[in-house]
Each structure stands twice: as structure tokens, then as C-alpha cells.
Amino acid sequence: MNVHVTDGTTDAARPFAWFRSLGRKGRHAFFAAFGGYGLDSFDYQTLPFGLAAITAYFGISSGEAGLLSTTTLVVSAIGGVGAGVLADRIGRVRTLQLTIAMYTVFTVLCGFAPNFESLLVFRGLQGLGFGGEWAVGAALVAEYCTARYRGRTVAFVQSAWAVGWGLLVIVYTVLFSVLDEAVAWRVLFWVGVLPALLVLWVRRRVEDAPEVTARRAAAKSRGSLAGLFRHGLLRTTVFAALLATGVQGGYYTLFTWMPNYLKDSRGLSVVNTGGYFALLIPGAFVGYVCGGYLTDLLGRKKTFLLFSVLSAILIVLFVQLPYGANGLMLLISFPLGFSTSAIFSGFGAYLAELYPTEVRATGQGFTYNFGRAVGAAFPAVVGFLGAGGAIVLGAVGYAIAALALLGLPETRGRDLAAVPS
């Protein structure tokens, strides 16, 4: 019998060696987290894309329309923290099922909303599931990964956001082309039932990493928010939350106001505005994937710093180009989508490596979603200041992220079992 032997270097050079290293159970966990986050993105984007039709249908003001988005983000932050605590107490997979089921049910109910008030409630409750899924899925996959491949593996999970986003664009285009807007926005929400199928598959095929389950069961204290602020973790929690705030503040500022900026400040039509997003979304997907490889190659902190600087520069350049330089703006769209998405790739691995098993999902859920809640205020400030030059405020967010790195350690190569309790 011939036996083929390879060393670690040869194996690492193979395409998708990171995927093979997960093993059968780890691959199931990867598909569950990838699918959950992709469909999370799909269901989240139903509101932004249907918002114009919803505004007209219910006759609501722009302020009330904005309240729908703000409510989703704020409640999602609460959901993210709660899901992290729950995942450390009852397990990653059970919590993943709950979060997917929650955002599925309430996305569909949004399509049945008889008035603005009920839509606001349903959308807020959808946010609980939306906010919780990422932290739980990232922790689940990170605990199956070897230290060598953790950055790129969890980054591929993060790339699912662009996949779900792109799928929603296709569905939106088809529905709003063949149906009246008064009906199309409802059908868009109803299509959000798709994640229910994923819940059934997760229930049958996915389980928590066995070694981590044993350590979590033996821990004296699990899923404690107070534990994140004890002496040994206080500094980590404060600076990790600051990092998440800066990155998400910059991101939400840019992508909340870009369509309005392109239309009002640059005078572009809806079709021409779509051209920018046709480059931004592929740039985002490539950024998520490449960012993961860079976190393994350069280290977590260097990668965050690199894309903080690039994102800030590109935002300023994008909005400061002279009026009429639309061709140059179009060229910048791809690298802008790339850099502002690549910076997110490191979060799943980095936050997992900063916290011990008994509060890992809690730490990820709290710091990431604290950043989401505070970062959501950045677009509101821009709303008062006006789009255009005020979008440069997003660059301030990335500066905050870069400064936060000064208080955090480098964790590349860290064994999750060795993270001190």
C-alpha cells in the first residue's frame, strides 16, 4: 500500500487547506455559520431596499423611515449581547438555531404588517436575531479552527454578508420589475422565510466543538457579562469595544449615506448609482476573503491598522473629488468596498482569541455589538451635518479604531484552549 506523506508546509500551500483542516464536524459548523450569516444579510437588507416603497405605502416621514433602521441596529446590539451570553451557557449550536429562527420569523411578519407601528415592532424583534447570529457563528467556527488558519476561515464566514447582499439585490430587482411596489416590498420580506430551512439542517448535522464543550461545562462561571470587566479582562473589553465602535461607525456612516450623497450631491440617477454598488459589492466580497488571509499572514493588529488607514484615505478621496469626476469615483468604488470590508475579516478570529472559553461568545457579542450600537450614532450625526463633506466623519471612526489597537495584544497563532481564564 502506498502512503503519501506531506509536511505542514506542503499542506498549507494547497488551495483551501484551511477548509480540509476543519474535519467533517468543523465543515458542518462552517456551512451553518456561513449560511446563517449570508441569510442574515439577506433578511437585514430587505428593509433598506424596500424602504422607498414602504415610505410611500404607509405615508410616513423620512424621520419615521429612519427610525426603522435605527431601531434595528439598536435592538440588534441588545440581541448580540444576549446571544453571546446564551451561547456560553447553553452552547453555540442551540443558540445559533434560536437566532436564525428569530430573524426568520420576524422578517416574514414584517411582510404582513398592517401599519407602520407594527412594522416597527416586527423589525425591532427581527434585530434581536440579526444581532445575535454573527457572534455565535463566529465563535462556533473559531473553536474548530487550528490557530494557523483561523483568520482566513472565519473571514470566509464574514464574506457571506456580501453573498447575501448580492442575492437580495437580484431578488429585489426581479420582484420590483414584475410586481407593483405596494405588493413587491411585502413579497421581499416573505422571501425571508428561506433561513427556516437552514435551521432544520443545523438541528440535524451541526454540533459544538467537543473539547470546547467539555471545558465550558467544567467552568464555574459561564456567560457572565460581569466577567468581562474583571481585572484580567477589563482592559481587553474596553479597547475591543472601542475598536468595534470605530470600524462600525466608519462603515455605517459611509454606506448609510452613500446613495443619498450620490443622488443629491453628485446628481446621479438611480441607474448610475447602481453602477457604484455593482463595484462596491464584489469589492466587499473580495475584501472579506483577502482580509482573512492577511490576518493570518501579517497578524491581527497590523491588518486592522492597514485597513483603518486605507479606508479613511479612500473615504476622504471619494467625497472630495471635484464635481463631475464620476469616472474616478467609479474606479475608487471597488477598493473602497474592498478595504471597508476587509477590516471586518479579523473580528471573528481576533475577538475569539482575546477571551477564554467560558466568556468567549459573551465577549464577542458584547464588544462587537457595543460597537454597533455606538457606531450607529455616526450616521445620525452626518444627518444633522449634511451628506458629502460630513461623510468624512467616517474617517474619524477608522482613526478611533487605529488608536484602540494600542491597548490590545497581538493574538495570531494563539491556541484557544490556552487563553487564560
N, C-alpha and C positions, 0 to 999 in steps of 0.2 A: 504494500500500500504506500503510495506517495503522499508525503505530508509537506504542505507548503508552509514555510515559516517566514514571517515578516517581522521586522523590528518596528518600534514605535514610530520612527522617522518615516519609513515607507508607508505605514498605515495612515499617518497624518497627511501625507501628500495626496492620498486618494480623494476623489470628489465625494463629498458627503460622508466622509469618515465619521464626522460628528453624529450623523444620524444612525449609523450602524452601531456606534458605541453605546447607544441608549439601551439596547436589548429590546426584546419583544414588549415587555411591560412599559418600558420607557417610551417606546414608539407610540403605543396606545395613548399614553399620557400626553405626548406631543400633539397627536392629532386632535385629542379632546380640547387641549388648550388653544391650539391654532384655530380650530373650528369655532370654539366658543368666542374667541376674540374677534374673528372675522365677522361672525354673525352679530356680535355685539356692535361692531362698527356699522353694519348694515342697518340694524334697528335704530341705532342712535341717529344716523344721517337721514332717517325718514322725515324728521321734523324740519331741519334746515332746507331740504329740497321741496317739501310740501308747504313751507311757511307762507309763501305768497298766496297760494290758493286758500289756505286756512284763514289768513287775514281777511281776504275778500269774502269768504263764505260766512264767517261769523261777524264780519263788520267790526273788527277790533282795531285798536290803535297800534301804532308802532311800538309804543311802550308796553302794551299788553303782549304783543308778539315777542318782544324781547324778554318779558317775564317768563315765558315758556322755556326759553333757553337757559336763563339764569337759574330757574328752579331746578332744571335737570342737572346742571353742574353742581349746585349746592347740595341737593339731595344725594347725588351720586357720590359726593365726598363722604357723606354720612354712611352710605351703603358700603363704600370701600373700607372704611374703618371697621364697621360692624362685621363684614365678611371676613376680614383678616383675623379678628378675634375669634370668630366662629370656627374658622379653618384650623386654628391652633387647638381648639377644644374638641371638635367632632371629626376633624380630618379634612384634607384638601378636596377629595373627590365628592364627598357628600355636600360640601359647601358649594362646589362648582356646579353641581346639579341644581341646587336651590337658586343660585344667582342666574343661571341661564333660563330656568323656568320662570323666574320673576320678570326678567326683562322681556321674555316672550309673551307672557300673558298680558302684561300691561301695554305692550306695543300694539297688540291686536285690539285691546279695549279702546285705545286711542282712536282707532278707526270707527268705533261705534259711538263716540262722544256726541251727545245731543246739543251741547253748548260749550262755550269757552271754559266755564268753571270746571266742568267735569273733565275736559281735556287737560286742564292744568293739573288736576289731581292725578289722573292716569299717567301723565308724562312724568310727574314727580316720582310716583311709585315705580315707574319704569327705570328711573335713575338709580334706585336702590340696587337693582340687579346689574345695571350697566357699570356702576362704580365698583361693585364687588368682584366681578369676573376676572379682571386683569390680575389683581394681586394674588388671587387664589391659584389661577392657572400658571402664573409665573413661578410661584413657589413650588407647585407640583412638578413642573418640568425641571426646574433648577436642581431639585433634590434627586433626580435621576441622572443628572449630567456628571461627567468627570470634570475636574477643575480645568483641564486643558481645553475643553470645547464648550464650556458653559456660556461664555459670552455670545458666541455665534448661534448656539442652539436656541437660547431664549430670545435672541434677536429675530430669528425666523418666526417665532410665535408673535412677536411685535409686528412683523411685516404683514400679518393677517389683517391688520387695520386697513392697509391700503387695498387689499384684495376685497374686503367687504365694502369699502368705499366705492371702488370701481364697479362692483356688481350692482350696487344701489344706483349708480349713475345710469347703467344700462336699463335697469328695470324702470327707473323714473322716466327715462327718455321714451321707452315703449308705451308706458301707461298714459303719460300726458300727451302722447301723439295720437292715441286711438280713443281716449275717453275724455269726457267733459271734465274740466278741472274740479268741479263741485263733487264729482264721484272719484276721480283719479287719486286725490290725496287720501281718501279713505281706503281704497284698494292698496295703496302703497303701504299703509300701516298693516293691513290684513296679511300681506305677503310676509310680514314679520313673524308669522307662525312657524317658519322653517326651522328655527332653533329647537323646536319641540322634538324633532326627530333626533337631534344630537343628544338630547337628554336621555332618550331611550338607549342609545348606543353607549353612552358613558356609563349608564347604570349596569350594563352587561359586561363591558370589556375593560374598564379602567379601574385601577386601584392605587392607593398611596404607595410610595416607595417603602418597602418592608422595613429596612433598617431605621428609617426616619420615624416610622410609625411606632416602633419599639421604643425609641428614645423619647418620643413625645409622650407615650403612655407612662414612662417612668418618671417624667418630670414632675416635681412637686407643684409647680405653678405653671399653668398654660394659658395663653391668650389673655394676658393681663396688660391693659393699657398703662397701668401704673408702673409695670415692669420696664417700660420703655424709658422711663425717666429716673430710674435708679442710678446710683453713682456711676456704675460702669458703662451705662448706655446713654446717659443724658446728653453728652457732647455729640455722640453719633446721631441721635434723634433730632437734635436741634439743627445741625448742619445738613443732614439728609433732607429734612423738611424744607430748608432754605434752598437747597439745590433743586428740589422738585418744584418749588414755587417759582424760581427764576426761569426754568426751562418752560414750564407750562404757561406762565404769564406771557413770555415772549411768543409762544406758539399761538395761544388763543387770541392775542392782540392782532397778530398778522392775519390769521385765517377767518376770524370773525368779521373783520372789516375790509378784507381784500376785494370781495365782489362789489361792495359799495364804493370803494376807492376807485376801482377800475371803471365803473359806470359813471360816477359823478365827477371825479377829479380828472379822469383821463378821457372821458367821453366815449367809452367803448360800448358797443352793442352787446346784447346777451350772447350772440353767436361768437363774437370776438373774445368776450370774457371767457367763454368755454374753452377757447384755444389755450389760454393760460393754464386752466385746470387740466387740460389734456397733457400738458407737460409736467405740471406740479405733481399729479398723482403717480405717474411712472417714476418720477424722480424720488417721490416718497418711498415707494416700494424698494427701489434700488438702495436708497439711503438706509432703510431699516436693515437690509441684509448686509451691506458693506460695513455699516457701523458695528455690527456684531463681530465681524472678523477683526476689525480694528481694535475692539476692546480686548480681544484675546492676544493680538499682536503687540499693541502699544501699551496696554494696561488700561484700567478703568478711568483713572483720573486724567491721563493725557488725552484720551479720546473725548471725554466731556469738555475739556478745555479747548481742544481743537475745534470742535463743532460749535461751542459757545461763541468763539471769536469769529468763525466763518459766518454763522447765522446772523450775528449782529452787523457785520460788514455788509452782507448781502441785503438785509432789510433796509439799511440806510441807503445803499446804492439803488435799490429798487424804487424807492419813493422819491429820491432826489434827482433822478434823471429828468432832463428837460422835457416839457410837454411836446408830444409828437414823436418822441424816441421810443415808439411802441415796439419796434423790432428788437431793440436792445433789451427792453423789458421782457420780451418773449424769450430771448436767449437766457436771461437770468432765471426764468421760472424753474427750469429743471434743476440747476444747482441749488436754488433756494429750497425747493421741495426736498432735495437730497439732504442738505445739511440740517434743516429743521426737523427732519425725521430721524436721521442717523443718530442724533444726540439721544433720542429716546431708547435706542437699542441697548444701551448699557444699563438701564434701570433695573430690568428683571434680574440680571446676574448680580449687579452691584449691591442692591438692597438686600438680596438673599444672603450675600456673603458678609454683610455688616451685622447680621443678627443671629443669635443662637436658635436652635430648633424650636424651643418652647414658645418663643415670641417672634418667629421669623415672618409668618404671614401677617401677624399683627403689626410688626414694624413696617413691612412693605405697604400694607393697607393704610396705615396712619400717615406715614411720611409722604407717600405718593399722592394721597387724596387730600391731605392738608395743602399740598402744593396746588392741587386742582382747585380747591375752594378759594384760596387766596389769589391764585393766578387768574381766576375768573373775574376778579375785580379790575384787572388791567384793561380789558375791552371796554368796561363801563367808563373808565377814566377817559379813554380815547373818544367815547361817545360824547362826552361833555366838551372835550377839546376840539373835536372835529377830526375826520379822517385825513389821510395824506401825511403831512409832516408829523402829526401826532402819532402815527403808527411807529415812528422811530422809538416811541416808548417801549416797544417790544424789544429793542436792542438793550434797553436798561435791564430787562428781565434776564437776558443772557449774561450781562455783566454781573448781576447778583449771583447767578449760577457759578460763574467762574470764581468769584470770591468765596463761595461756600466750600469749594474744594480744598481751601486752605485748612479747614477744620476736620477733614476726613482722611482716613488712611487708604493706601493702595491695597486692593484685595485680590488681584489677579493670582490665580493658582491656589487660592485658599480652599482647603478641604472643609466642606460644610459641617462635617462631624467634629471638626476641630475648633469651630467658632466658640470662644469662651462664653459660658453661661453667666 
